[in-house]
Amino acid sequence: MRKWTLVCLLLGVSIAPEMGRTSQSGPNTFRPEVPKTWDDATLAKLEIPLAETAASAKHVSAAYYYKMPVRPIYKMYPIYAPGHEPTGYLERLRQQDPVILWDDKGHSPALATQADWIKAGEMVFDAPVVFGPSAGYTIQEVRDPSWYRKAGVPVTRDGIMPFFAYAIREKGKIEIAAFGCGTCHTRVMPDGTALKGPQGNFPVDRTFADAFRRIPVEILRTIFRTDYGAPWLKPDPLAGLDQRSQSEIASGLDSIPPGVDARFGTGVDSPPQIPDLVGVKDRRYLDHTGLQRNRSIADLMRYAAINQGEDLLSNYGGFIPAGGPQFRELPDPSTQSRYSDEQLYALGLYVYSLEPPPNPNKFDSLAARGKEIFEREGCATCHTPPLYTNNKITLAEGFSPPRGARESYDILPVSVGTDPGLALRTRRGTGYYKVPSLKGVWYRGMLGHSGWCATLEDWFDPRRTRSDYVPTGLNPTGNKTFAVGGHRFGLNLSIEDRKLLIAFLKTL
């Protein structure tokens, strides 16, 4: 799900998993009562209002949503990096007939047991949303060594590029298929294994920068307004867009590292770090700005639907991102697409089932001393064990909650002083940041809500707050140096204590 929105119109508390009621006819039979994804009353109260309350999203009606056709899920085929593709591979693909695995017209995977449903959910996780030219990439690119080298695209030890796939929707025609959940939430580990669910490490924006340099500048400007427009904000974050050249517009994406993504509703200057989906069932708020509450699997289904493109149909105080040249008119629902409730339920079960990879960092005497420092310094106030988050939202610098907000949401009424741009200057800006979990931080990178620091060592380096600091992650300024401010906790520790604290955090 991503930026090629104009070309394809639409890219496309520990929570006890609310699986829905089931009827049992055998020891392993699983027949859930699938929750309804789109419900007008629930959608109206699902999200935290934006900092500019009047611009808060009004989602399309249930009547409109259920008029959208269900996306068929096709059988996919792996993309091999140069030097790894089997001889005659593409020619064999051209001989394949299209295979639909799941739609609403009679094709369906086995759904007899809960394990079947989870396996089917993995199919939805892997399924692309856009195909062919709409994906923004060409077959020539994904077979070109320079494409991998220039953007730093990782591949598995089997030589597979796991973020996209080849699709056969018409016999004899091979298409690039991309931007399902797995594009941003697949991580190639140092040993060459591919993990599904964690913060991904595909360089989305760097590869898009090249694609954007190939399209007419007027289309590029429209794409940026669709993806990042928030015209109610003053000054307009996209002010001056019409005066910028194609190269100037695209170049902003070059600085966004893998693990960070200027997804729609955010901005090139304030892109969010890609979150880890492992353990999401225990998170009360979704998005770095805590935009949506997460109370059950039904809420996760809604979040998936919204973030597979339905938010581009939402009305933000009169601005509809996918609303045509004037951003005012909803497209015909028959031109859009969605997943069925059953597909989204299966996806939710799969995401809830995700487990972290084995942690090579053992809890030893050094980590034990680091845990003592963690407790002594009061880190557990916000990063409370065993989830290592208190599941609250904190204030962005300069934001004051409106009346009644403290009674409605789990607000920790302090600010840690990090950059407020994502929370105040974007279409996902609620005025808050959620307190992230530290679990699994050992295998993630690009820390901070916009991923300014590549490692824990960088995050706890007191030099990062200085104006002459060279960020190891995102640097949105275009200059060589950039001060990464805020969250000063741990910066005053001795070098030895910082090492011990980091040793402990890597065991989580």
VMD Tcl script that draws the C-alpha trace (Angstrom):
set ca {
  {0.00 0.00 0.00}
  {1.68 3.15 -0.99}
  {2.40 6.12 -3.10}
  {1.30 5.03 -6.56}
  {-2.18 6.19 -5.59}
  {-3.01 8.34 -8.59}
  {-1.86 5.77 -11.11}
  {-3.91 2.98 -9.50}
  {-6.53 5.31 -7.87}
  {-6.38 3.27 -4.73}
  {-3.66 1.06 -3.55}
  {-5.37 -0.36 -3.57}
  {-3.98 -3.51 28.89}
  {-3.07 -6.82 27.26}
  {-5.84 -7.47 24.86}
  {-7.43 -10.90 25.03}
  {-7.91 -11.74 21.34}
  {-11.61 -11.42 20.59}
  {-11.93 -14.31 18.19}
  {-15.68 -14.09 17.80}
  {-18.09 -16.75 18.98}
  {-17.54 -20.20 17.55}
  {-19.60 -23.32 17.11}
  {-17.81 -26.60 17.62}
  {-18.68 -29.87 15.89}
  {-15.40 -31.65 16.64}
  {-12.29 -31.33 18.77}
  {-10.45 -29.19 16.18}
  {-13.32 -27.57 14.32}
  {-13.22 -23.77 14.25}
  {-16.28 -21.97 12.97}
  {-15.98 -18.37 14.13}
  {-18.65 -15.76 13.99}
  {-16.66 -13.28 11.94}
  {-17.00 -9.68 13.15}
  {-18.30 -7.07 10.74}
  {-15.43 -4.87 9.59}
  {-17.29 -1.76 8.59}
  {-19.92 -0.43 10.96}
  {-20.86 3.24 10.82}
  {-21.33 3.74 14.56}
  {-18.07 1.97 15.45}
  {-16.04 3.76 12.75}
  {-17.25 7.13 14.01}
  {-15.57 6.51 17.38}
  {-12.66 4.31 16.35}
  {-9.94 6.93 16.00}
  {-8.56 9.65 18.24}
  {-9.50 13.05 16.82}
  {-6.74 14.88 15.01}
  {-4.97 17.78 16.67}
  {-7.00 19.94 14.29}
  {-10.26 18.37 15.43}
  {-12.42 19.70 12.60}
  {-10.24 17.86 10.06}
  {-10.63 14.43 11.71}
  {-11.44 11.69 9.23}
  {-15.01 10.82 8.39}
  {-14.81 7.40 6.81}
  {-17.03 6.21 3.98}
  {-20.35 4.69 4.92}
  {-20.88 0.99 5.33}
  {-23.18 1.11 2.32}
  {-20.34 2.51 0.18}
  {-17.73 0.16 1.66}
  {-19.67 -3.01 0.97}
  {-20.36 -1.94 -2.62}
  {-16.64 -2.16 -3.30}
  {-15.71 -5.47 -4.95}
  {-13.67 -7.99 -2.98}
  {-10.05 -8.34 -4.06}
  {-9.29 -11.77 -5.49}
  {-6.10 -13.27 -4.08}
  {-3.98 -14.90 -6.77}
  {-1.22 -17.46 -6.52}
  {2.12 -15.63 -6.45}
  {5.58 -16.65 -7.64}
  {8.92 -15.55 -6.10}
  {11.17 -12.91 -7.60}
  {14.78 -14.03 -7.76}
  {17.64 -11.55 -7.53}
  {20.12 -11.49 -10.44}
  {22.31 -14.57 -10.46}
  {19.75 -16.69 -8.63}
  {16.90 -17.03 -11.10}
  {16.47 -20.63 -12.35}
  {17.12 -21.15 -16.04}
  {13.96 -20.60 -18.07}
  {12.01 -19.37 -15.04}
  {10.12 -16.51 -16.68}
  {9.26 -18.59 -19.72}
  {7.75 -21.25 -17.45}
  {5.71 -18.58 -15.66}
  {4.30 -17.43 -18.98}
  {2.89 -20.91 -19.46}
  {1.01 -20.84 -16.14}
  {-2.74 -20.37 -15.97}
  {-4.04 -17.79 -13.49}
  {-4.92 -19.37 -10.14}
  {-7.32 -17.60 -7.77}
  {-6.82 -18.77 -4.20}
  {-9.53 -16.75 -2.45}
  {-12.34 -14.49 -3.55}
  {-16.08 -14.13 -2.92}
  {-17.07 -16.16 -5.96}
  {-16.38 -19.69 -4.77}
  {-12.61 -19.84 -4.41}
  {-11.46 -20.37 -0.84}
  {-8.69 -22.05 1.12}
  {-9.50 -24.74 3.69}
  {-11.08 -23.13 6.76}
  {-11.94 -26.07 9.00}
  {-9.63 -25.41 11.94}
  {-8.10 -22.39 13.61}
  {-4.75 -23.41 12.09}
  {-6.43 -23.28 8.68}
  {-7.66 -19.77 9.34}
  {-4.20 -18.62 10.47}
  {-2.61 -20.13 7.36}
  {-5.22 -18.36 5.24}
  {-4.40 -15.13 7.06}
  {-0.78 -15.50 6.02}
  {-2.04 -15.69 2.44}
  {-3.79 -12.33 2.94}
  {-0.65 -10.89 4.57}
  {1.38 -11.89 1.50}
  {-1.22 -10.80 -1.05}
  {-0.32 -7.73 -3.12}
  {-2.65 -4.79 -3.55}
  {-1.31 -3.40 -6.84}
  {-0.10 -5.05 -10.02}
  {1.92 -4.19 -13.09}
  {2.68 -0.54 -13.89}
  {0.55 0.60 -10.94}
  {3.08 -1.00 -8.60}
  {5.70 1.48 -9.80}
  {8.35 -1.09 -10.66}
  {9.29 -3.02 -13.78}
  {10.41 -6.58 -14.38}
  {13.59 -5.15 -15.89}
  {14.38 -3.36 -12.61}
  {13.95 -6.36 -10.33}
  {16.28 -8.34 -12.60}
  {18.92 -5.58 -12.75}
  {21.87 -5.84 -10.30}
  {22.23 -2.04 -10.20}
  {18.70 -1.67 -8.78}
  {19.63 -3.81 -5.79}
  {23.02 -2.17 -5.40}
  {21.87 1.45 -5.65}
  {18.96 1.22 -3.19}
  {20.41 -1.49 -0.97}
  {17.61 -4.02 -1.52}
  {18.26 -7.10 0.66}
  {17.69 -10.66 -0.56}
  {17.38 -13.95 1.26}
  {20.08 -16.60 1.35}
  {18.05 -18.40 -1.33}
  {18.40 -15.37 -3.58}
  {14.76 -14.32 -3.30}
  {13.66 -10.69 -3.08}
  {10.78 -11.31 -0.63}
  {9.03 -7.93 -0.66}
  {7.28 -8.32 -4.03}
  {6.24 -11.27 -6.18}
  {5.36 -12.15 -9.74}
  {1.67 -12.52 -10.51}
  {-0.13 -14.30 -13.34}
  {-3.61 -12.84 -13.74}
  {-3.66 -13.50 -17.47}
  {-1.91 -16.41 -19.12}
  {1.27 -15.32 -20.83}
  {1.48 -12.04 -18.90}
  {3.85 -11.66 -15.92}
  {3.27 -8.69 -13.60}
  {5.07 -7.23 -10.63}
  {2.75 -7.56 -7.62}
  {3.45 -5.40 -4.58}
  {2.36 -3.51 -1.49}
  {0.53 -6.03 0.57}
  {1.35 -6.17 4.27}
  {4.54 -8.09 3.58}
  {6.20 -5.34 1.54}
  {6.70 -3.18 4.63}
  {6.56 -5.91 7.29}
  {9.10 -8.43 6.01}
  {12.65 -8.28 7.35}
  {15.65 -10.04 5.88}
  {17.87 -10.94 8.81}
  {21.69 -10.96 8.75}
  {21.69 -14.74 8.24}
  {19.53 -14.35 5.13}
  {16.27 -15.61 6.60}
  {13.09 -13.63 5.94}
  {10.81 -12.85 8.89}
  {7.19 -11.87 8.42}
  {5.69 -9.28 10.74}
  {8.66 -7.29 12.09}
  {9.73 -3.83 11.03}
  {10.67 -4.41 7.40}
  {13.92 -3.40 5.76}
  {12.93 -2.88 2.14}
  {14.08 0.62 1.04}
  {10.60 1.69 -0.10}
  {11.21 5.39 -0.52}
  {14.63 5.13 -2.11}
  {13.27 2.86 -4.82}
  {10.23 5.10 -5.29}
  {12.49 8.12 -5.78}
  {13.79 6.61 -9.01}
  {10.29 5.66 -10.14}
  {9.05 9.20 -9.48}
  {11.77 10.64 -11.68}
  {10.23 8.80 -14.63}
  {6.70 10.22 -14.51}
  {5.36 13.65 -15.55}
  {5.85 16.26 -12.87}
  {2.14 17.20 -12.76}
  {1.21 13.61 -11.97}
  {3.93 13.53 -9.32}
  {2.55 16.66 -7.67}
  {-0.93 15.14 -7.61}
  {0.44 11.96 -6.05}
  {2.11 14.00 -3.30}
  {-1.14 15.87 -2.59}
  {-3.04 12.58 -2.48}
  {-0.52 10.97 -0.16}
  {0.46 13.89 2.06}
  {-2.10 16.65 1.57}
  {-3.38 18.33 4.74}
  {-4.56 21.72 3.42}
  {-6.18 22.70 6.72}
  {-2.77 23.08 8.31}
  {-1.22 26.54 8.29}
  {1.30 26.85 6.83}
  {0.44 24.15 4.33}
  {3.05 21.36 4.55}
  {3.01 21.17 0.75}
  {3.35 24.91 0.17}
  {5.64 25.54 -2.78}
  {5.05 22.11 -4.32}
  {4.06 23.66 -7.67}
  {7.37 25.53 -7.82}
  {9.51 22.47 -7.15}
  {10.99 20.47 -9.97}
  {10.51 16.77 -10.45}
  {14.03 16.08 -9.20}
  {13.53 18.27 -6.13}
  {10.29 16.52 -5.21}
  {11.70 13.03 -5.66}
  {15.01 13.75 -3.94}
  {13.34 14.08 -0.55}
  {12.70 10.33 -0.61}
  {16.37 9.47 -1.12}
  {17.20 10.28 2.50}
  {14.58 7.94 4.02}
  {16.33 4.76 5.19}
  {14.98 1.19 5.21}
  {12.78 0.68 8.25}
  {11.17 4.10 7.79}
  {8.43 4.87 5.27}
  {6.74 8.09 4.23}
  {3.42 6.29 4.04}
  {0.31 8.12 2.97}
  {-1.09 10.47 5.58}
  {2.36 11.44 6.86}
  {5.08 13.39 5.06}
  {8.54 13.20 3.59}
  {9.85 15.43 6.41}
  {8.05 13.43 9.11}
  {7.91 9.80 8.00}
  {7.10 7.15 10.59}
  {9.32 4.28 11.59}
  {7.74 1.04 10.33}
  {6.27 -0.68 13.40}
  {6.82 -4.27 14.45}
  {3.60 -6.29 14.21}
  {4.87 -9.01 16.56}
  {2.89 -8.58 19.77}
  {0.39 -6.13 18.27}
  {-2.44 -7.95 20.04}
  {-1.10 -6.43 23.27}
  {-1.00 -2.83 22.01}
  {-3.87 -0.52 22.95}
  {-3.05 2.07 20.28}
  {-1.97 1.71 16.66}
  {0.23 4.11 14.65}
  {3.02 6.09 16.26}
  {0.51 8.87 16.90}
  {-1.92 6.45 18.59}
  {-4.46 7.26 15.90}
  {-6.59 4.14 16.31}
  {-7.55 2.22 19.41}
  {-6.97 -1.53 19.40}
  {-9.47 -3.32 21.62}
  {-10.15 -6.51 19.70}
  {-9.45 -8.40 16.52}
  {-12.34 -6.48 14.93}
  {-10.42 -3.23 15.50}
  {-7.35 -4.76 13.87}
  {-9.51 -5.76 10.90}
  {-10.67 -2.16 10.58}
  {-7.13 -0.88 10.85}
  {-6.03 -3.21 8.05}
  {-8.93 -2.14 5.84}
  {-8.26 1.54 6.46}
  {-4.55 1.18 5.78}
  {-5.07 -0.86 2.62}
  {-6.46 2.30 1.07}
  {-9.82 3.15 2.59}
  {-8.38 6.20 4.37}
  {-7.74 7.71 0.94}
  {-11.53 7.76 0.58}
  {-12.08 9.46 3.93}
  {-13.22 13.06 4.22}
  {-10.85 15.30 6.17}
  {-12.81 18.49 6.63}
  {-13.75 18.56 2.95}
  {-10.49 17.11 1.62}
  {-10.78 13.60 0.13}
  {-7.32 12.29 -0.83}
  {-8.63 10.07 -3.64}
  {-11.29 12.62 -4.55}
  {-10.21 13.53 -8.06}
  {-8.55 16.72 -9.32}
  {-10.24 18.90 -6.70}
  {-10.04 16.28 -3.92}
  {-13.76 16.66 -3.31}
  {-15.64 13.77 -4.94}
  {-15.71 10.11 -3.93}
  {-14.93 7.76 -6.80}
  {-17.49 5.17 -7.82}
  {-17.20 2.30 -5.31}
  {-17.11 -0.20 -8.17}
  {-13.69 1.20 -9.13}
  {-12.28 0.48 -5.67}
  {-11.51 -2.76 -3.85}
  {-11.46 -4.27 -0.37}
  {-10.87 -7.51 1.44}
  {-13.85 -9.52 2.62}
  {-14.63 -9.70 6.32}
  {-13.48 -13.32 6.32}
  {-10.16 -12.42 4.71}
  {-9.56 -9.63 7.23}
  {-10.50 -11.88 10.14}
  {-8.01 -14.49 8.95}
  {-5.37 -11.76 8.59}
  {-6.04 -10.65 12.15}
  {-5.66 -14.20 13.45}
  {-2.36 -14.53 11.59}
  {-0.98 -11.24 12.91}
  {-2.05 -12.17 16.43}
  {-0.18 -15.47 16.04}
  {3.18 -13.91 15.13}
  {6.09 -14.82 17.38}
  {9.48 -13.08 17.66}
  {12.58 -14.77 16.28}
  {14.93 -16.55 18.70}
  {16.96 -13.96 20.60}
  {20.71 -14.62 20.44}
  {21.31 -12.19 23.33}
  {21.18 -14.17 26.55}
  {20.34 -12.72 29.94}
  {23.75 -12.84 31.60}
  {25.42 -10.98 34.45}
  {25.92 -7.85 32.35}
  {22.26 -7.82 31.32}
  {21.27 -8.32 34.96}
  {23.23 -5.21 35.92}
  {21.58 -3.39 33.02}
  {18.18 -4.39 34.34}
  {19.07 -2.83 37.69}
  {19.92 0.42 35.88}
  {16.63 0.21 33.93}
  {14.74 -0.05 37.21}
  {16.86 2.54 39.04}
  {16.40 5.15 36.31}
  {12.61 4.73 36.31}
  {12.41 3.45 32.74}
  {9.61 1.09 33.79}
  {7.28 4.03 34.39}
  {6.71 4.26 30.64}
  {8.17 0.94 29.48}
  {6.41 -1.24 32.03}
  {7.18 -4.99 32.15}
  {6.16 -7.49 30.95}
  {5.03 -5.68 27.79}
  {7.67 -2.97 28.25}
  {5.09 -0.31 27.48}
  {2.48 1.24 29.70}
  {0.18 1.32 26.65}
  {-0.45 5.05 27.05}
  {-0.08 8.04 24.77}
  {2.09 11.04 25.59}
  {1.84 14.64 24.49}
  {3.72 15.94 21.49}
  {5.71 19.03 22.36}
  {3.43 22.06 22.19}
  {0.14 20.15 22.30}
  {-2.54 20.44 24.98}
  {-5.34 17.85 25.08}
  {-8.85 19.16 24.46}
  {-11.45 19.03 27.18}
  {-12.62 15.50 27.93}
  {-9.67 13.77 26.28}
  {-8.15 12.53 29.56}
  {-11.41 10.80 30.42}
  {-11.57 9.09 27.02}
  {-7.97 8.01 26.39}
  {-4.99 6.66 28.34}
  {-2.94 9.86 28.38}
  {0.37 10.24 30.19}
  {0.31 14.04 30.58}
  {3.97 14.68 29.78}
  {6.04 15.24 26.65}
  {9.41 13.62 26.06}
  {10.34 16.44 23.69}
  {10.82 14.52 20.46}
  {10.11 16.19 17.12}
  {6.36 17.03 17.01}
  {6.06 17.08 13.21}
  {4.41 13.68 12.77}
  {1.90 14.39 15.56}
  {1.05 17.97 14.61}
  {1.85 18.48 10.93}
  {0.37 15.44 9.17}
  {-2.93 13.79 8.34}
  {-2.28 11.23 11.10}
  {-1.42 13.89 13.64}
  {-3.40 13.43 16.84}
  {-1.14 15.58 19.02}
  {0.09 12.44 20.80}
  {2.74 9.76 20.50}
  {2.14 6.29 21.84}
  {4.67 4.83 24.26}
  {6.37 2.08 22.21}
  {7.17 -1.36 23.51}
  {10.85 -2.21 23.90}
  {10.24 -5.90 23.26}
  {12.17 -7.08 20.21}
  {14.24 -3.90 20.04}
  {17.32 -6.08 19.46}
  {16.25 -6.96 15.91}
  {14.82 -3.58 14.93}
  {16.55 -0.45 13.79}
  {15.94 3.21 13.01}
  {14.85 4.25 16.50}
  {12.62 7.15 17.40}
  {9.20 7.62 15.85}
  {10.82 8.83 12.63}
  {13.83 6.55 12.77}
  {16.67 9.03 13.28}
  {19.05 6.61 14.99}
  {20.03 3.27 13.47}
  {20.95 1.46 16.71}
  {20.49 1.53 20.46}
  {24.09 2.73 20.77}
  {23.21 5.73 18.60}
  {20.00 6.42 20.52}
  {21.85 6.56 23.84}
  {24.73 8.64 22.47}
  {24.44 12.07 24.15}
  {26.05 13.66 21.10}
  {22.84 13.09 19.12}
  {21.26 16.22 20.64}
  {24.03 18.49 19.31}
  {23.70 20.55 16.16}
  {26.81 18.95 14.66}
  {25.46 15.40 15.01}
  {25.40 13.26 11.85}
  {22.32 10.99 12.13}
  {22.74 7.30 11.39}
  {19.08 7.04 10.36}
  {16.70 9.64 8.96}
  {18.07 13.11 8.30}
  {15.15 15.22 7.01}
  {17.09 18.47 6.64}
  {19.07 17.79 3.50}
  {22.13 18.94 5.40}
  {24.90 16.71 6.68}
  {24.12 17.35 10.34}
  {20.91 17.27 12.34}
  {20.25 17.35 16.09}
  {18.05 14.48 17.25}
  {16.32 16.02 20.24}
  {14.03 14.73 22.93}
  {13.83 11.56 25.03}
  {16.95 12.43 26.98}
  {16.47 9.49 29.35}
  {19.71 7.56 29.64}
  {21.88 10.21 28.00}
  {23.41 11.26 31.33}
  {24.53 7.77 32.25}
  {28.18 6.87 32.30}
  {29.58 5.07 29.27}
  {29.72 1.83 31.27}
  {26.13 2.13 32.51}
  {24.89 2.87 29.00}
  {26.57 -0.32 27.77}
  {24.94 -2.32 30.55}
  {21.51 -0.82 29.89}
  {21.81 -1.61 26.19}
  {22.91 -5.17 27.01}
  {19.69 -5.62 29.01}
  {17.44 -4.04 26.34}
  {18.85 -6.41 23.72}
  {17.57 -9.38 25.72}
  {13.93 -8.24 25.57}
}
mol new
graphics top color blue
foreach p $ca { graphics top sphere $p radius 0.5 }
foreach p [lrange $ca 0 end-1] q [lrange $ca 1 end] { graphics top cylinder $p $q radius 0.2 }
display resetview
